[in-house]
Amino acid sequence: MPDSRTAILCALLALASSASALEPRDEALARGGVPILFLPPPMDGEGTISLGIFDKAGKLVRVLHREAGLKEFEVGENGLLTHWDGKNDAGQRMPPGKYSASGWMAGDLGVEGVAFHGNDWIKEESPRYARVVKLENFGRDEVRVTLRTVAGKDQILAWDLSVAGVEPPKIEIEAAVEDGRLVIRKGDERLPVMLAEGEKARAAAVGNGSHVWTIVETAEGREVRAYSAGGDFLRRLACPKDEPQPEQLAASRWSETIFLLEGNAAGQRLRALALGTGDPPAPKNGDEPAPAKAVSTWKVGYLKRIVFSDSFDAIAANLGRATPPKAEAVVEIPTVENPLLGDRKAMASVKVVPGPDGAILQTKEGLPLAHLTVTPNLKWAVLTREGGGLRLFQGDGGVAEEFKLTHQDNLMSFAAGEYELKRPGEKPATPAEKPGVVPNRSKPLRPGDDL
């Protein structure tokens, strides 16, 4: 690291050239409160400064500056100057007494996007879809999906199922659900489909071959069934209770394909299932020949999932790890040592919190250090340890995002002295003596001066 005295002198001299555009110190003091004087941390490269006021117990009472550039401070004779009006973050006047000021300079912390988790609908530039709210047949040839974004806006995606050069299938019936009953209509004719006692139809669609597909609620759970145009039962699709249950469906009129929107408390999935037939089972030696009955088979032709991620705990098992990562409320990280603080251990206790415009790295006391991401309206953000480094996971209710922190140690702490807050009307307080942090000088710094 370069000579810290040279770094401090260069910083002060660079700022002095623009000091005339800043508020004079005398005018700042005239507002009352406490002037805060400190030397900028001698850290390599550019960085931002966050400065807080702490009471005698070490509690953060006021965030004085957050992610501020050096030019946001006034240049004093012996360092950078700012002002505390004696109030806390809620705007309340703090009681008279002794307080301390300290903070951190943050450089480039190196945040790399790694992956989206738990939502197959979201890519880098796609809308932030959170839910599928509707699945339906539209007209003769389309299947439409309505998705709702985290901002509450709906967008429609559609499949055109028509086949070029092929005559459209002729469908003369319609299907509907009326008070839990499945009804097939053809012109003026109305044919109720008989279901077992206690069963209720939830949705219906007409597909290829005028087959009527429906979701039925049974005593054992839900299942998907196919009926003929005359109401005769054809086949069923089992729906295990430990998997998402069918909620809505649509059907292709061009092929034996159905579309299912399924869900449970953990998430949703949208599947396109193509129906085929297999050969009848071969008889065993010495047995009677098996009946020539085909077996229905299903092939998943399309699948998109959403894992609901309103919290880290809800998505942790779906982050692509054999063992779900563990969120840490506070993590200890090494930082760049500030030579002005002597033998002070260069460590920081930090956490991450969600904000309206991204995830924010803070000290454990709550002093904001740096914005790590710019995703709006986050619901949660956590830090985890992995492979000796840190990972950031965050969620906005639509998808979980993963980031790798590559230079989380690019932080340097600094002390800005101890101060006594006077009662209103008393003479403004002055910085307490703190040898080695704020030199006592009678003249401004000049090139070649020894600090």
C-alpha positions in Angstrom: 0.0 0.0 0.0 1.3 3.5 -0.8 2.4 5.8 2.0 -0.8 6.7 3.8 0.3 10.3 4.5 0.7 10.9 0.8 -2.7 9.4 0.1 -4.4 11.6 2.7 -2.6 14.7 1.5 -3.5 14.1 -2.1 -7.1 13.5 -1.3 -7.4 16.8 0.7 -5.6 18.8 -1.9 -7.8 17.4 -4.7 -10.9 18.4 -2.7 -9.6 21.8 -1.8 -9.8 22.9 -5.4 -13.6 22.6 -5.3 -14.1 23.7 -1.7 -15.3 27.2 -2.8 -18.5 25.5 -4.1 -19.3 24.0 -0.7 -20.9 25.6 2.3 -18.3 27.5 4.4 -17.6 26.0 7.8 -18.8 29.1 9.7 -22.2 28.9 8.0 -22.4 25.2 8.9 -21.7 26.0 12.6 -24.2 28.8 12.6 -26.9 26.1 12.2 -26.1 24.7 15.6 -25.3 21.1 16.5 -21.9 19.5 16.1 -19.2 19.9 13.4 -17.6 16.5 12.6 -14.0 16.6 11.4 -12.1 13.5 10.1 -9.4 12.3 7.8 -10.6 10.3 4.8 -9.4 6.6 4.9 -6.2 6.1 2.9 -7.7 3.4 0.7 -6.5 2.7 -2.8 -8.9 3.5 -5.6 -12.2 5.3 -5.5 -14.8 4.6 -2.9 -17.8 6.0 -1.0 -18.1 7.0 2.6 -20.8 6.0 5.1 -20.7 7.8 8.4 -22.7 7.3 11.6 -23.3 8.8 15.0 -23.2 6.4 18.0 -24.2 6.8 21.6 -22.1 5.7 24.6 -23.5 2.1 24.4 -22.4 1.8 20.7 -25.9 2.1 19.3 -26.2 3.8 15.9 -28.5 6.8 16.4 -28.0 8.6 13.1 -26.9 7.7 9.6 -25.1 10.9 8.8 -23.9 9.9 5.3 -24.5 6.8 3.2 -22.4 5.9 0.2 -21.3 9.5 -0.1 -18.6 10.7 -2.5 -15.7 12.7 -1.2 -16.9 15.9 -2.9 -20.1 15.8 -0.7 -17.9 16.9 2.3 -16.5 20.3 3.0 -12.7 20.5 3.1 -11.4 21.8 6.5 -7.9 22.8 7.5 -7.3 19.4 9.1 -9.6 17.0 7.2 -13.1 16.6 5.9 -15.9 18.5 7.6 -19.5 17.6 8.0 -22.3 18.5 10.4 -24.6 16.7 12.8 -27.7 18.6 13.9 -28.1 16.6 17.1 -31.1 14.5 16.0 -31.6 10.8 15.4 -32.9 9.2 12.2 -36.5 9.8 13.3 -35.8 13.6 13.6 -35.9 13.6 17.4 -33.4 15.7 19.3 -30.9 13.5 21.2 -30.2 14.1 24.8 -27.0 16.0 25.8 -24.0 13.9 26.3 -21.0 12.3 24.6 -21.3 10.6 21.2 -18.8 9.2 18.8 -18.6 9.3 15.0 -17.2 6.5 12.8 -17.7 5.0 9.5 -16.5 3.0 6.5 -15.2 3.6 3.0 -16.4 1.0 0.5 -14.7 0.4 -2.8 -15.8 -2.0 -5.6 -17.2 -5.0 -3.7 -17.4 -7.2 -6.9 -21.0 -8.5 -7.2 -21.4 -11.2 -10.0 -24.8 -12.5 -11.0 -24.9 -16.3 -11.0 -28.4 -17.6 -11.6 -32.2 -17.3 -11.3 -33.8 -20.0 -9.1 -37.3 -21.3 -8.8 -39.0 -19.7 -11.8 -38.7 -21.2 -15.3 -40.5 -18.2 -16.9 -37.9 -15.7 -16.0 -34.8 -15.0 -18.0 -32.4 -12.0 -17.8 -34.5 -9.5 -19.7 -38.0 -11.0 -19.3 -40.7 -9.5 -17.1 -40.7 -10.5 -13.5 -43.5 -13.1 -13.6 -44.7 -14.3 -10.2 -47.8 -16.4 -10.9 -49.8 -18.1 -13.7 -53.3 -16.9 -13.2 -55.2 -18.3 -16.2 -55.0 -21.1 -18.8 -57.6 -21.3 -21.5 -58.5 -22.3 -25.1 -59.0 -19.2 -27.2 -60.8 -19.5 -30.5 -60.2 -22.6 -32.5 -56.4 -22.8 -32.6 -54.9 -21.0 -29.6 -54.0 -21.9 -26.0 -53.4 -18.8 -23.9 -51.6 -18.4 -20.6 -52.0 -15.3 -18.5 -49.1 -14.5 -16.2 -49.0 -11.8 -13.5 -45.8 -9.9 -12.7 -44.6 -9.0 -9.2 -45.9 -5.5 -10.0 -49.5 -6.9 -10.5 -49.6 -6.5 -14.3 -51.0 -9.3 -16.5 -49.4 -10.4 -19.7 -50.7 -13.0 -22.2 -48.6 -15.6 -23.9 -50.1 -17.9 -26.6 -49.5 -21.1 -28.5 -50.8 -21.3 -32.1 -51.6 -25.0 -32.5 -52.7 -24.9 -36.1 -50.9 -27.0 -38.7 -50.0 -25.4 -42.0 -51.7 -27.0 -45.0 -54.0 -29.2 -42.9 -57.8 -28.7 -42.7 -58.9 -27.5 -39.3 -60.5 -30.2 -37.1 -64.3 -30.0 -37.1 -65.6 -29.7 -33.6 -69.4 -29.5 -33.1 -69.7 -29.7 -29.3 -68.9 -27.5 -26.4 -68.2 -28.4 -22.7 -69.0 -26.4 -19.6 -69.1 -26.8 -15.8 -72.3 -25.8 -14.2 -72.5 -25.9 -10.4 -69.9 -28.7 -10.3 -71.6 -30.7 -13.0 -70.0 -31.5 -16.4 -72.4 -30.6 -19.3 -71.8 -31.3 -23.1 -73.7 -29.2 -25.6 -74.3 -29.8 -29.2 -76.5 -27.1 -30.8 -79.7 -27.0 -28.7 -79.0 -30.4 -27.1 -77.7 -30.5 -23.6 -76.1 -33.7 -22.2 -75.2 -33.9 -18.4 -72.3 -36.3 -17.8 -72.9 -38.6 -14.8 -70.3 -38.4 -12.1 -70.1 -40.5 -8.9 -71.8 -39.2 -5.8 -69.8 -36.5 -4.1 -67.7 -35.8 -7.2 -67.5 -32.3 -8.7 -66.2 -31.1 -12.0 -63.9 -28.0 -11.8 -62.9 -27.3 -15.4 -63.6 -28.6 -18.9 -62.2 -28.3 -22.5 -62.9 -30.0 -25.8 -60.0 -31.5 -27.6 -59.0 -33.6 -30.6 -61.6 -36.1 -31.7 -64.3 -34.2 -29.8 -63.0 -35.6 -26.6 -64.1 -33.8 -23.5 -61.4 -33.3 -20.8 -62.3 -32.3 -17.3 -60.8 -31.9 -13.9 -62.8 -33.8 -11.3 -62.7 -33.4 -7.5 -63.1 -36.8 -5.9 -63.0 -38.1 -2.3 -59.4 -39.2 -2.8 -58.3 -35.9 -4.5 -58.3 -34.5 -8.1 -57.9 -36.3 -11.4 -58.1 -35.5 -15.1 -60.6 -37.5 -17.1 -61.6 -37.8 -20.8 -65.1 -38.4 -22.0 -66.5 -39.0 -25.5 -68.9 -36.6 -27.2 -71.7 -38.8 -25.9 -70.5 -38.7 -22.3 -68.9 -42.1 -22.1 -65.8 -42.4 -19.9 -62.6 -43.0 -21.9 -59.5 -42.6 -19.6 -58.1 -40.9 -16.6 -54.9 -39.3 -15.5 -53.9 -39.9 -11.9 -52.7 -37.0 -9.8 -50.6 -38.1 -6.8 -51.4 -36.0 -3.7 -47.8 -35.1 -3.0 -47.6 -33.4 -6.4 -49.2 -30.1 -7.6 -52.9 -30.7 -8.2 -54.7 -29.8 -11.5 -56.5 -26.4 -11.3 -57.1 -25.4 -14.9 -56.8 -27.1 -18.3 -56.9 -26.5 -22.0 -56.8 -29.0 -24.9 -55.5 -29.1 -28.5 -58.0 -29.8 -31.2 -55.2 -30.6 -33.6 -53.6 -33.5 -31.6 -54.1 -35.6 -28.5 -52.5 -33.0 -26.3 -53.8 -31.4 -23.1 -52.4 -28.5 -21.1 -52.6 -28.5 -17.3 -52.0 -25.7 -14.8 -51.2 -27.4 -11.5 -50.4 -26.0 -8.1 -50.1 -26.4 -4.4 -48.8 -24.4 -1.4 -45.2 -24.7 -2.7 -45.7 -23.6 -6.3 -47.1 -24.1 -9.7 -46.3 -26.0 -12.9 -47.6 -25.8 -16.4 -47.4 -29.0 -18.5 -48.3 -30.1 -22.0 -49.1 -33.8 -22.0 -49.3 -35.7 -25.3 -51.4 -38.9 -25.2 -50.1 -42.0 -27.0 -50.8 -45.8 -26.8 -48.6 -48.7 -26.0 -48.7 -52.3 -27.2 -50.8 -54.7 -25.1 -48.7 -56.6 -22.5 -47.2 -59.9 -23.7 -48.5 -63.0 -22.1 -46.3 -65.1 -19.8 -45.4 -68.7 -20.7 -48.3 -71.0 -20.2 -50.7 -68.2 -19.6 -53.7 -67.3 -21.6 -53.1 -64.6 -24.2 -53.6 -61.1 -22.8 -56.6 -59.1 -24.1 -55.8 -56.9 -27.0 -56.3 -53.7 -25.0 -53.9 -50.7 -25.6 -52.4 -48.9 -22.6 -52.6 -45.1 -22.4 -49.2 -43.4 -22.1 -48.4 -39.8 -21.5 -45.3 -37.8 -22.7 -44.5 -34.4 -21.2 -43.8 -32.1 -24.1 -43.6 -28.9 -22.2 -42.9 -28.0 -18.6 -42.4 -24.8 -16.7 -42.3 -24.5 -12.9 -42.7 -21.7 -10.4 -41.5 -22.3 -6.8 -43.1 -19.7 -4.6 -40.3 -17.7 -3.1 -41.8 -15.1 -0.7 -39.0 -16.1 1.8 -35.6 -17.6 1.7 -36.8 -20.6 3.7 -39.4 -21.3 1.0 -36.8 -21.5 -1.8 -33.7 -22.8 0.0 -34.3 -26.5 -1.0 -34.6 -25.4 -4.7 -31.2 -23.7 -5.1 -29.4 -26.5 -6.8 -27.5 -27.7 -3.8 -27.4 -31.2 -2.3 -27.7 -29.5 1.1 -29.7 -26.3 1.2 -27.5 -23.3 2.0 -27.9 -21.7 5.4 -28.6 -18.0 5.8 -26.4 -16.1 8.3 -27.8 -13.1 10.0 -24.4 -11.5 10.5 -21.1 -12.6 8.9 -17.5 -11.7 9.8 -15.3 -10.6 6.9 -11.7 -9.4 6.7 -11.3 -5.8 5.5 -8.4 -3.5 4.5 -6.6 -2.3 7.6 -6.6 1.5 8.2 -3.0 2.4 9.3 -4.4 5.4 11.2 -6.2 3.1 13.6 -3.0 1.4 14.8 -3.3 -2.3 15.8 -7.1 -2.4 15.3 -8.2 -5.7 13.9 -9.3 -5.3 10.3 -12.6 -7.2 10.5 -16.2 -6.2 9.9 -19.5 -7.7 11.1 -21.9 -7.2 8.3 -25.4 -8.2 7.2 -27.6 -7.6 4.1 -31.1 -6.1 4.1 -33.7 -5.7 1.3 -34.5 -2.2 0.2 -36.9 -0.6 -2.3 -34.1 -0.3 -4.8 -31.9 -3.4 -4.1 -30.0 -5.3 -1.5 -27.9 -3.2 0.9 -24.8 -4.2 2.8 -24.9 -2.9 6.3 -22.8 -3.2 9.5 -24.5 -5.2 12.2 -25.4 -1.9 13.9 -27.3 -0.9 10.8 -24.9 1.6 9.0 -25.5 1.2 5.3 -22.2 0.5 3.4 -23.1 -0.2 -0.2 -25.8 -1.2 -2.6 -25.0 -4.7 -3.8 -27.9 -5.0 -6.3 -30.5 -2.7 -8.0 -33.5 -5.1 -8.1 -36.6 -3.0 -6.9 -39.1 -4.0 -4.2 -37.2 -6.9 -2.7 -39.0 -9.0 0.0 -35.9 -10.6 1.4 -32.1 -10.8 1.1 -29.6 -13.1 2.8 -25.9 -13.9 2.9 -24.6 -17.5 2.9 -21.1 -18.9 3.0 -19.9 -21.2 0.2 -16.4 -22.4 -0.7 -14.7 -19.9 1.5 -16.6 -17.0 -0.1 -20.0 -15.3 0.3 -23.1 -15.7 -1.8 -26.1 -13.3 -1.8 -29.6 -14.6 -2.4 -32.5 -12.2 -2.8 -36.2 -12.4 -3.8 -38.9 -10.1 -4.9 -41.8 -12.6 -4.7 -41.3 -13.8 -8.3 -37.8 -15.4 -8.4 -34.8 -16.0 -6.3 -31.5 -14.5 -7.6 -28.0 -15.7 -6.7 -24.9 -13.5 -6.7 -21.3 -14.1 -5.9 -19.3 -11.5 -3.9 -15.8 -11.4 -5.1 -14.2 -8.4 -3.3 -16.2 -8.2 -0.1 -13.0 -7.3 1.8 -12.7 -4.0 -0.1 -13.8 -2.0 3.0 -11.8 0.3 5.4 -13.1 1.6 8.7 -12.2 5.0 10.1 -12.8 6.9 13.3 -14.1 10.5 13.3 -13.7 11.4 17.0 -15.8 11.8 20.1 -18.1 14.7 20.6 -20.2 16.3 23.3 -23.7 17.4 22.4 -24.7 20.5 24.3 -28.2 21.6 25.3 -30.1 23.7 22.8 -28.9 27.3 23.0 -25.4 26.5 24.2 -22.3 27.1 22.2 -21.8 24.4 19.5 -19.5 21.6 20.7 -16.0 21.1 19.2 -14.3 17.8 18.4 -12.6 16.1 21.4 -8.8 15.6 21.1 -8.0 12.3 19.4 -4.2 12.1 18.8 -3.2 10.4 15.6 -6.6 10.7 14.0 -7.1 14.5 13.5 -3.8 16.4 13.7 -3.9 19.8 15.3 -2.7 22.3 12.7 -2.8 26.1 12.6 -2.3 26.4 8.8 -3.9 24.6 5.8 -2.0 21.7 4.3 0.3 22.4 1.4 2.2 20.2 -1.0 5.3 18.9 0.8 3.9 19.4 4.3 4.5 16.6 6.9 1.3 15.3 8.3 
